[in-house]
Amino acid sequence: MKFKLGDFVRFVDEKREGYVTKIIDAQTLGVTDEDGFEIPVAVSNLTSVHGHGVSVEEVDAPKPIQVNVPMLSKTENGIYLAVANDNKAGNVVHFHLQNQTASVVLLTLTTERKDKYAGTFYGVIESFNSSLVYSASLADLDIWPEFSFQILLFTKADVKPVAPLTIRKKFRAKDFSTEIKDLPGLNKKGWLIRLDEQAPIIDAQKLKESFFKSSEEKKKTVDVPQKEIDLHIEKLRDDHHFLAADEMLIIQLAHFQNALDAAIVHHFEKIVFIHGSGNGTLRDKIHKIISKNPHIKTYMDAKKEKFSYGATEVVFK
């Protein structure tokens, strides 16, 4: 039996199920179970679970009449990649290409890793519809391939044809550092990434005016931070259970940097960052950034009787 990425499978010799998240070789697949662990399994020890989820095609199901009516959603028209969390396997994510336009999308997806290419998906996605194009484990984010989307839009309407789109995307931890949200049309939570967005047009006059803003005007655009900034991940994100360690660190450092910059803008005398003790990684990163900042006079452990060694006090010049 031939399996593909995203198939939901069951183990033959034990009571366990999961998603195919890696093609190891012709005889072995990586299957991520409901606990989020990816297990190498022989193809001969797997069987498909028919009728489960979106990765299995319905047989003999009546085809709905296609009507080009936009979904009731606040999503702006465009072409999106919806990366959805799996409800059963915590580390697994499913990539859905969402066609939020009045045109039909002809799509190919090719993946590339270390100069080796694989055709992963091709198909037609009707107007205001979506299709599952890929599945993977978030735990393997650092070894994900680079994605190459080739998109052609077709319509019978009397409009000028849109040039074909080629989008190359290498996913990083920062792509999943934002809060997960409800995905339109999927009844799932995850991240929505627009693929056809054009680069913003820079207004030269507004750019020029921004250089001459007074310091008081600039202050108004930066919120005044708290005197004590708690960087524990559970204080910053409700979905921290789904995040890998490197993703948490990126979020914590971004929050730290924003608060530090805001304290400088508002001429703080000092500020305290609560980073916890832990393994010391966050503390070391913060101290490295602080030591190179020209606006900082000194820094030290903050109130050991209150924070032990889990906080740093920064004193500005």
Secondary structure, 3 states (H helix, E strand, C coil): CCCCCCCEEEECCCCCEEEEEEECCCCEEEEEECCCCEEEEEHHHEEECCCCCCCCCCCCCCCCCCCCCCCCCCCCCEEEEEEEECCCCCCEEEEEEEEECCCEEEEEEEEEECCEEEEEEEEEECCCEEEEEEEEEHHHHHHCCEEEEEEEEECCCCCCCCCCEEEEECCCHHHHCCCCEEECCCCEEEEEEECCCCCCCCCHHHHHHHHCCCHHHHHHCCCCCCCEEECCHHHHCCCHHHCCHHHHHHHHHHHHHHHHHHHHHCCCCEEEEECCCCCCHHHHHHHHHHHCCCCEEEEEECCHHHHCCCEEEEEEC
